Amino acid sequence: MDDLLAQFRYFLKDSIRQKINFRLTDQSKGKPPPPIEKPFKEDSQRIDLIKMDNWENISNVSLITAIQNRKSHRYFKSITLPIKELSFLLWATQGIRSVTSGSAYRTVPSAGCRHAFETYLCIMNVEGLKRGIYRYLPIEHQLLIESEKENISDDIVEATLNQPFTGKGAVTFIWTTLPNRMEWRYHLAAHKVIAIDAGHVCQNLYLACAAISCGACAVGAYNQELIDRLIGVDGENEFTIYLAAVGKI
């Protein structure tokens, strides 16, 4: 048991960086970087989100107030989340400010600007959207419909080890990681910073929720196979790493 604890503690350290020959990474070998957004079929059904220019009166809360009010909420009102507010939350957590060759500058920091995440949404009570699973397309600022399912609340609760609040909000954010985006530059040093980056994303969600009278609760306990199957990812090259339930409070 002590050996196993030492192994997992080693993951939290940065000792691995001293053992990597960075001249042998895919980046150093001249291989092109993985795409900054997971590809999709051009004929896929997509929904336009509200752009920043039309976010009038989205929030009058100061950053100090948002930080002061930030807390985890597990009880939500049965109030529909406006599509404008969902648009804001998606931009706040993975929105793109500008794109360069092989990289995207977003609203959250990421090691080496690699941004190894995709955002899926379990939609339960959002204005104009049917219940189901959607994926955020940050370049287009659109939603891609993955599947529509009326009893999606039951599925997300089961996949999160029967934590009922994950199915009672307006939407549960599900972040997956595509490790190769980070491994391309950092090889074995990639995985610790992927976990760190997930925290950056979720903290932005908490603060953005506090600005629009919403609550959020991060979820790190879930059934890996069930949640990956629910959103339709392979569990190897892409898999769930973090979740957060969101709703009006």
CORDA-V217351 format. One record per pair of residues at least 6 apart in sequence whose ideal C-beta (glycine too) atoms are under 7 Angstrom apart, sorted by the first residue. I is the first residue (numbers start at 1). GAP is how many residues later the second one is. D is the distance in Angstrom with one decimal. If there is no record, write none. Layout:
# CORDA-V217351
I_GAP_D + I_GAP_D
This chain:
# CORDA-V217351
11_181_6.2 + 16_172_5.3 + 16_173_5.3 + 17_172_4.9 + 20_167_5.3 + 20_168_5.7 + 20_169_5.9 + 22_6_6.2 + 25_159_6.9 + 25_160_6.2 + 25_162_5.1 + 26_158_4.6 + 27_157_5.5 + 27_158_4.8 + 33_69_3.9 + 33_151_5.5 + 34_144_6.8 + 34_146_5.3 + 34_147_4.7 + 34_150_5.9 + 36_67_6.8 + 36_68_4.5 + 36_79_6.6 + 37_100_6.4 + 37_101_6.3 + 37_102_5.2 + 38_80_5.2 + 38_140_6.9 + 40_104_5.6 + 44_100_5.6 + 45_100_4.6 + 46_91_6.9 + 46_96_4.6 + 46_97_6.6 + 46_98_5.4 + 47_95_6.1 + 47_96_4.4 + 48_94_5.6 + 49_38_4.0 + 49_41_6.7 + 49_92_5.0 + 49_93_6.0 + 49_94_6.4 + 50_33_6.1 + 50_34_4.5 + 50_37_4.1 + 51_90_6.2 + 52_39_6.8 + 55_29_6.4 + 55_33_6.0 + 58_26_6.7 + 58_30_5.4 + 58_154_6.6 + 59_152_4.0 + 59_153_5.5 + 61_149_6.8 + 61_150_4.4 + 66_141_4.8 + 66_144_4.2 + 66_145_5.0 + 67_140_6.6 + 69_141_4.6 + 70_136_5.0 + 70_137_6.0 + 70_140_5.1 + 72_145_4.4 + 72_146_6.9 + 73_142_2.7 + 73_143_6.5 + 73_144_5.7 + 73_176_5.2 + 74_91_4.1 + 74_143_5.2 + 75_90_7.0 + 76_92_5.7 + 76_93_4.4 + 76_139_6.4 + 76_171_2.9 + 76_172_6.1 + 76_173_6.3 + 77_170_6.8 + 77_171_4.6 + 77_172_6.6 + 79_169_4.0 + 80_45_5.3 + 80_46_6.8 + 80_47_5.3 + 80_90_6.9 + 81_44_6.4 + 81_45_4.9 + 81_46_6.6 + 81_89_3.6 + 81_90_6.3 + 81_167_6.7 + 82_45_5.0 + 83_43_6.4 + 83_44_4.6 + 83_45_5.4 + 85_127_5.1 + 86_40_5.5 + 86_85_6.6 + 88_120_6.5 + 88_124_6.8 + 89_116_6.4 + 89_119_5.3 + 89_120_6.9 + 89_157_6.9 + 90_29_6.7 + 90_46_5.0 + 91_16_6.5 + 92_15_5.8 + 92_112_5.1 + 92_113_6.8 + 92_116_3.7 + 93_15_6.6 + 93_26_6.8 + 93_108_5.2 + 93_111_5.1 + 93_112_5.0 + 94_12_6.1 + 94_14_7.0 + 94_23_6.7 + 94_25_5.2 + 94_42_6.4 + 94_44_5.1 + 94_107_6.7 + 95_11_6.2 + 95_12_4.5 + 95_43_6.1 + 96_8_4.9 + 96_10_5.5 + 96_42_4.8 + 96_43_6.1 + 97_8_4.7 + 97_9_6.5 + 97_10_6.7 + 98_7_4.9 + 103_10_4.6 + 104_11_6.2 + 105_8_6.8 + 106_9_5.9 + 107_97_6.6 + 108_92_4.6 + 108_93_5.3 + 108_96_5.3 + 109_91_5.4 + 110_87_4.9 + 111_71_6.8 + 111_75_7.0 + 111_82_3.8 + 111_86_6.3 + 112_73_4.9 + 112_74_6.8 + 114_67_5.1 + 114_68_4.7 + 114_71_6.0 + 115_66_6.9 + 116_61_5.0 + 116_62_5.7 + 116_63_6.4 + 116_65_4.2 + 116_66_4.4 + 116_78_5.2 + 116_81_6.7 + 117_58_5.0 + 117_59_6.6 + 117_60_5.7 + 117_84_6.4 + 118_17_6.4 + 118_58_4.9 + 118_60_6.7 + 119_16_6.9 + 119_17_4.1 + 119_54_6.4 + 119_56_5.9 + 120_13_6.1 + 120_14_6.9 + 120_15_5.3 + 120_54_4.2 + 120_56_6.5 + 120_111_4.6 + 121_13_4.5 + 121_15_6.8 + 121_50_5.4 + 121_52_6.3 + 122_11_6.1 + 122_30_5.8 + 122_34_4.7 + 122_49_6.5 + 122_50_4.2 + 122_52_6.3 + 123_6_5.0 + 123_8_5.9 + 123_9_6.0 + 123_11_5.8 + 123_48_5.4 + 124_7_5.7 + 124_28_6.4 + 124_29_5.5 + 124_43_6.8 + 124_45_6.8 + 124_46_6.2 + 124_47_6.4 + 125_45_4.4 + 126_44_5.6 + 126_45_5.7 + 130_18_4.9 + 131_17_6.8 + 131_18_6.4 + 131_19_5.6 + 131_21_5.0 + 132_13_6.9 + 132_15_5.2 + 132_16_3.8 + 132_17_4.9 + 132_20_5.7 + 133_13_4.2 + 133_14_4.8 + 133_97_6.8 + 133_98_5.5 + 134_9_4.5 + 134_10_6.4 + 134_11_5.8 + 134_12_6.0 + 135_9_4.4 + 135_11_5.6 + 136_7_6.3 + 137_7_5.6 + 146_85_6.7 + 146_86_5.7 + 149_6_6.9 + 153_14_3.6 + 154_13_6.6 + 155_75_5.5 + 156_10_5.1 + 156_11_5.0 + 156_16_5.5 + 156_74_7.0 + 157_6_6.7 + 157_7_5.8 + 157_9_5.7 + 157_10_4.1 + 158_68_6.4 + 159_63_5.9 + 159_64_5.5 + 159_67_4.1 + 159_68_4.2 + 159_71_5.3 + 160_6_4.4 + 160_59_5.6 + 160_62_4.7 + 160_83_6.7 + 161_60_5.5 + 161_61_6.2 + 161_62_6.1 + 163_56_6.6 + 165_52_6.3 + 165_80_5.5 + 166_6_5.2 + 166_53_6.2 + 166_79_4.8 + 169_76_4.5 + 169_77_5.3 + 169_78_3.0 + 170_76_6.1 + 170_77_4.6 + 170_78_6.7 + 171_75_5.2 + 172_71_6.0 + 172_72_6.9 + 172_73_4.8 + 172_74_7.0 + 173_32_6.4 + 173_70_6.4 + 173_71_4.7 + 173_73_6.4 + 174_53_6.8 + 174_57_5.8 + 174_66_5.9 + 174_69_5.2 + 175_23_6.3 + 175_26_6.3 + 175_66_5.8 + 175_67_4.7 + 176_57_5.7 + 176_62_5.1 + 176_63_6.0 + 176_64_5.3 + 176_65_6.4 + 177_17_5.4 + 177_62_6.7 + 177_64_4.6 + 178_59_6.6 + 178_60_4.9 + 179_11_6.2 + 179_12_6.8 + 179_15_6.5 + 180_57_6.7 + 182_8_3.8 + 182_11_6.5 + 182_12_5.4 + 183_7_4.5 + 186_7_6.7 + 198_43_5.5 + 198_44_4.6 + 202_16_5.1 + 202_40_6.1 + 202_42_5.6 + 205_11_5.5 + 205_39_5.6 + 206_10_5.2 + 209_6_6.1 + 209_7_4.4 + 209_37_6.0 + 213_35_6.6 + 213_36_6.7 + 214_32_5.8 + 214_33_6.5 + 214_34_5.8 + 214_35_6.5 + 215_32_6.2 + 215_34_3.9 + 216_28_5.2 + 216_29_6.8 + 216_30_5.0 + 217_27_6.5 + 217_28_5.1 + 218_24_6.9 + 218_26_4.8 + 219_24_4.0 + 219_25_6.3 + 219_26_6.6 + 220_22_6.6 + 222_18_6.8 + 222_21_6.3 + 224_15_6.8 + 224_16_6.7 + 225_10_6.7 + 227_13_4.6 + 228_7_4.3 + 228_11_5.4 + 228_12_5.6 + 233_6_6.1
